[in-house]
Amino acid sequence: MVNLNYIINDESMKLMKFSLYLNDYETEKLFSTLRWLFVLIATIIFYIPPFTTYITTNKTVFPYLLVSGILYMLVTQLALFRAREDKQNLQFILKAGIVFDFLALIWLMFLSEGIHSPLYPISILFVMHATIYWRTKGALISLTVFSIAYFVMGVVTVDVMKFHHYFTLTSNLFFLWIIGLFGALIMLRERAQYVQKEAYHHLAHKDYLSGLYNHRSFQERFRRRLENNELFILFLGDIDDFKKVNDEYGHLTGDEVIRKTGEVFLFHAEAYNGQAFRYGGEEFVFILPAMEDRIIQKFLHELYDHLKNLEPVPISMSFGQSQSSETFEPEKLIALADHRLYVAKKTGKGRSCLTSDHLFIPVVPIDNHEKEAIR
């Protein structure tokens, strides 16, 4: 029933290596934090000597920008916190943040020596920000829009026909395009490679049918917990008479049963701060934190109730329990759960054999009609 000779690669048990890659939510959190840093830098430039002595700034208009920027960032921080799981609102916040960054940067530069502004280097971050979310299109549009705004700024604030103004404007734009395009190229390549790596990792560790972590992932996490001397509970389960489901209803229905069972396992694992895995075939595993007997009973009651009402075909499952307090040897711990699973099946199925070797039988067992549907 269980292969106790499973060999695991030690390297695969190591945590993923340090990476600077951030998902969209984490990236926006970073940019949100950077905005506060830039507000501080801008405030220092406008009000703190010797910056105010050597940099010409417009202190009359700056307070309005400062207040509006702070209000925007406070609202964004709150919205970002609430939008973590809301993909639609998160995308709106991301796009609004790019537009805000552009308007704020142009405004700040207008107020601090225009095309000669010491805040000009921030423009590369604006380009990178747009590239992250809109890829190549974002890089080209952000570079074009900023270049137009920067050129207009030069025409409005200085005599661009003078060499030192003309040189600053053209050289800044030239290097912005060079750095922006190369930066965008590198960023897009790295993100594409990381996404591909994540996809391979997903395929290697997830079971495509049930949606749960697979046997390999179970072995890695299970053994890591033992190595860390963690206390946890193991439930090894098997769908009773699953072959008869395939024979009577067909393999497509059998696959649907596996998929629905995976959904039930995932729901209950998350509800009890545990993890669920497809061990192989019709076998599944729970890893749950150590808990009192009454909580275990509650967990099993809820689980069996869901399995009884599973669609398209209600199923019966048997479980064997073991826990890390019995042994920290992985093979022995699985063997204990496997032995108790065998006891549960031998004594009538649709029940669980616990660590005390007592049998847990659901309060509302599957009725005879449902048993016939399975058999």
N, C-alpha and C positions, 0 to 999 in steps of 0.2 A: 504493500500500500504506500509506503514512504521509502524513498531512496536515502538511506543513512550514509551512503558513501559519496555524497555530493562533495565535489572538490571545488573549493573557492579560491580564486586568484587574490592573493594578498594585496596586490596593487589596486584592485577594484574596490577594496574596502576603504581606501584613503579618501578623505574629503576632497572635493574639487579644489584645484589650485586657485590661489588668489587671482582675481581678475578685476580689471577696472571697468568691465562692462556693467552697465546699469540698464534696467528695463525703463520703459517710458515713465512710470510713476516715480521711480527712484531718481531718474534724471531730472524730472521737473522739481523734485524736492531739492536737488542740488542747485538748480538754477534759482529757485526761490530763496535759498540761503545766500547765494552769491549776490542777489539783488540788495539784500540788507548790507552786505559788505560794500557794494558800490555806492549805496546811499551814504554810508559813513565816509568813504573816500571823497565823494562829491562835497559833503558838508565840510570836510577838512579843507579842501581846495578853496571853497567859497568864504570860509570864516576864520581859518587858523593861519597865523603868520608862521613862516615867511611865505607861504603859498599865496596869500592875499596880496602880498607886496609885489610879487613878480608875475602874477597871472591876473590878467584883466577879466573881471567877472561882473555879471549883472545881478546884484544882490537884491534888486527890487522885485524881480519876477521869480527868482529861485525859490523863495518860501512857498509859493503856490504849487510849484512842481514838487517840492519836498513833501508837502502835506498830501497832495493827490497821490503821490507815489506810495507813501506810507499806508494810506487808506486802501489803495489797490492791493498792496502786498498783504495786508492783514486779512482782507476778504479772500484773497487767493489762498493763503495758508489754510484758512478755515474750509474753503471749498475743496482744496486738494485733500485735506484729511477725510472729508466726507465722500470724496469721489474715488477712493482707492479701489472699490469693487464695482464702481459704476463707470463702465468703459465709455459710454456716450458723453457723460459730463466731463470725464477726464480728458477726452479729446478736445472738447470745447475749451477747457482751461489751458491746455497745451497751446492751442492756436492763439488764444487771447494773450497768453504770456509772450509769444513771439511778437505780436503787434505792439504790445505795451513796451517791450524792450526797445523796439525800433523807435517809437515815438519819444520815449524818455531819453534815449541816447542822443537823438538829433536835437532835442530841446536842450539838453545839458551842454552839448557842444556849441550850440548857438549862444548860450549864455556864458561860455568860457573860451573866448578867442576863436570861435568858429573852426575853420579848417586847421588852425594851429592848436586846437584844444588838446590838453594832455590826456583827455579821456578818449581820444581817437582809438587807441589799441583795443578798447572794449568792443569795437565793431567786429572783430574776428569772432568773438563769442556769439554775437548776434547771428553771424553766418553759420556757425557750428550748430547753434540752437535750431535754426530753420532746417539745416541739413538732417539732423537727427530724425525729425518727424516727417519731412517731405522729401527726403533723399536728394537725388540730383536736381529735381525741380526746385526744391527748397534752396539749394545752394545757389543756383543760377538766378532765381527770383530775388533772393535776399541781397546778393551781390549787385544786381542791376538796380534795385530800389535804393539801396544805400548809396550807390555811386551817383545816381541822379540827385538824391537829396544832398549829398556832399558837394556836388558841383554847384547846385543852386545856392547852398550855403556860402560857397566861395564867391559867387557872383554878387550876392546880397551884402556880404560883410566886408569884402576887401576888393581891391583892384586886381583882378586876376591877370591883368596884362603885365604887372610887375613880376620880375623874374622870381624873387623869393616866394611870392604867393603862388605863381604858376608852377614852380618846381615842387613846392610842398603838395599842392593839389594832385598833380599828375603822378608823382612818385608814391604818394600814399595810396592812391587808387591802384597803381600798378602792382605794388607789393600786396595789397589787400586781395586782389584777384589771384595772384600767384599763390599766396599762402592759403587763401580761402579754397581754391580749387584743389590744391594738393591735400589740404586738411580734410576736405570733403571726401576726396578719393580714398584716403587712408581710413577715415571713419567708416565709410560705407563698406569697404572691404572687411574691416574688422568686425563690424556688426553682422555682415553676411556670414562670415566664418563662424561667429559665435552662435548665430541662429542655427546654422547647419550642425554645429557640434551639439547644441541642445536637442535638435531633432534626433540625432543619432543616439544621444543619451536616453531620450524618451523611448525610442524603439528598443533599446537594450534593457530598459528597466521597467517598462510598462507592458501589460498584457493587452493586446489590441481589442480583444473580444469583451472582456469583463470591465476594462478600464481601470483595473487595480494594478498595483505593483506586482511584478512577476516573481518567480521562484528565486532568480538570481538576486533580485533586490531584497527579498525576504532574508536570504542567507547573509547578505552584507549587514543589514540593519540588526538582525537577530544576534549575530556574533559580536557586532560592535557593542550592543547593550551588555552582553555577557562580559566582554573585556572591560567595560566600565563599571562592572559590579552593580548594575542597575537591577532594581526589583521590578518584575513585570510578570504578567500572566500570558500564557500561550493557549490558544484554542485552535485545535486542528479539526477541521470539519470536512464532511463528505456528503454529497447529495445521495440520498438513498435511492437505489434502483434507477439510476439515471439512464442506464442502457435501455430500459423499457420506455422511457420518454422518447428517446431517439427512434426506437423501433416502432412505436405506435404513432407518434406525431411527426416524425421526420427530423432530419438533422437541422433544418432551418429553425424549427421550434426549439430544438435542443440548444442551438446557439442563442436564441432569444432568452431562454431560461438562464443560461450562463450570464448573459448581459444584465438581465434584471437582478439576478443574484448579486452580481458585482455592485450594482447600485445600492442594494440593501446593505451589503457589507460596508461599503464606503460611508453610507449615512450613519450607521451605528458606530463605526470606528471613530468618526469625527465627533459624534455625540459624547463619546466616552474618552476622548483624548488619546485614542489609540491609532493603530494602522491596520489596514486590511490588505491581504495578498491573495492572488490566485496561485496555489501551490502547484497545480498541474491537473489537467483533465477536469474532473468535477470536485477536486479538493481545494479547500480554501483555508486560510489561516488568519487569525486575529492576534495581534500583539497589543495588549492592554496594560495600562499602569496597574500596579498593585492596588487592590481595593478590598473592602470588606465583603463578607459572604452575602449579605443582604443586597449589596449593589450588584454583585455577580448574578444573583437570582433575578434582579430587576432587568439587567441587561439581557439575560437569556429569555425571559418572558417576552420582552419587546421584540427581540430578534425572531423568535418562533412565531409570534403573532404576524409579523410582516411576511415571513416565508409562507405561512398558511394561506395568505391572501395574494400570493405572487401571481402575476399574469405573464404569459398566457396560460400557464399550468401551475397550480399550487404544488409546492414541493415539501418533502420531509428531509431533514438533515440530522446527522448524528455528529457529536463533537466529543473530543477527548481533551481534557484540560491538564496542563502542567504549569508550574511556576518556578521562577528562577531561584526561589528560596530552597527548592529541593536539591538543585545541583547547578553548578555553573559550567558544566561540561555540555557543549551544544548537542552532541549526538545523544547523550543520555536524556537530555531535556525533551528532545523531539521523540525519542523512543518511549518516554513516559506518556506523552500526549497520544502517540500512535497506539500504544497498548490500551489506553482508556477509550480511545475511539473504537477499537476492536470490541471492547467490552460493551460499549453502548450499542453497537450494531448487533452483537450476538444476543443481547437481552431484549431486542424488540425494535430497534431503530427509532428514529424520531425523538431522540433523547440525548442527554449529555452525561458523561461520566466525569465527575469532578476530582480534584486532587485528593479528597478524602475517600475516594472510591465509592462515594454515594452517587446514586443516579438522580439526575434532574429530569423530570418528565413534565412537559408543558401542561398547564392547567386545562387548556382547550386543545386537545389533540386533533389531528386531521380526521374528519369523519370517514365512514366507510365508503361513501360515494366518491370522495376525493381520493381515497386510497386506491379505489378501483381505476380512477382516471389515470393515476400514476402507473399502476401495475398493468 
